[in-house]
């Protein structure tokens, strides 16, 4: 089959393109710009477009299908030509469903934790050499790509994102997978540009639970009020399995998990991650991994890329990078770090980078999110607000929203970097939370500053 990707450079799109190439498909694609690491990875497999831009002559009647990425616009010349020719056009999740409709589909959903839970499951399966197809939102140690598709594997594990499927398909991605086994980790309002009210956002998870196939299984966080309410109310014929944060304690900066065989040291930490671990255990058991084998494997799980990822350590200082940006994620991550390093100064730096986080009406959701940190910093770019065509946000509004008198606020990337460079990180933990890069922060330089402390 010959599949053409419109917007091949996206994080998920380029991984799907590589997976299909490895499966033996003929793959071509277009994009107007492609950043690293997508660019190098596509090039390695001979899939990088020779010229950036959109070219309608690439769209011909002999193409078997188009996969359309969110980066493309409705008036994209290639998309218009494909529509004119009557070609089959798939969104990313639609195509994944087509590839997996004869498999047992395991879908991990939730406002937070879904990448980590999916990563934990894949780590355990990989450890025990249980081969499955998958799609995960982060690069994992021991895995070449973030998407893997075969004809022979019985299971596919999918990270279930609630964001929109494509420019011409406004359904949330996780509505399209029809899981046999599903997990919901938590619900905390996000993506307000698409879901303008909390009620509208919660409704998407109700639809997701309703999409589980008859006789399927729902694993859900029994400690999350909204999730519990939806799970208990759903009347679909399915089995339901609530999970809860397991018992653990922190001793000298090491987390010890309580297991049936006694306390076991683990690499990840924080109540949020321990809750994720409990959910992953249930899913692995549904996939044939018994409890003892799960614990044996999870002991070596170090986390997914950019999810509380340790980027530097000296004898007196540590730095972590985390993808957290929504209020619930920021709060959980900050609390986790402080809980793990109670005798160290925690310096938490948050970049407000997403549409939701830069929305003046949404800012109030961040109240208290950085309270667990000893020193709290917020960085945002007024230029990013202009690009997103949002109402201007002032430093005063941010200070009021976070409701923390000693909050440091930076809008200039150079000033923020200067602050970090001049900081004394001795007996400290630096936590950098963002889905961006603080206006061009060089993380290799951060490592140098930490190592000097």
Secondary structure, DSSP 8 states (H G I E B T S, - for coil): -EEEEETTTSHHHHHHHHHHHHTT-EEEEEBS---TTHHHHHHHTT-S-SS-B--GGG--TT--EEEE-TTS-TT-HHHHHHHHHT--EEEHHHHHHHHHTTSEEEEEE-SSSHHHHHHHHHHHHHHTT---EEE-SS--TT-S-SEE--SS-SEEEEEE--SEEETTEEEEGGGSS--SEEEE-------TTT--SHHHHHHHHHHHHHTS-TTEEEEEETT-HHHHHHHHH--SSEEEEEE----EEEETTEEEEEETTEEEEES--SHHHHHHHHHHHHHHHHTT--HHHHHHHHTT----TTSSEEEEE-SSEEEEEE---SHHHHHHHHHHHHHH-TTSEEEEEEEE-STTTT-TTTGGGGTTTTTTSSEEEEEE-HHHHHHTT-----HHHHHHHHT-TT-EEE--HHHHHHHHHH---TTEEEEEE-SS-TTT--HHHHHHHHHH-
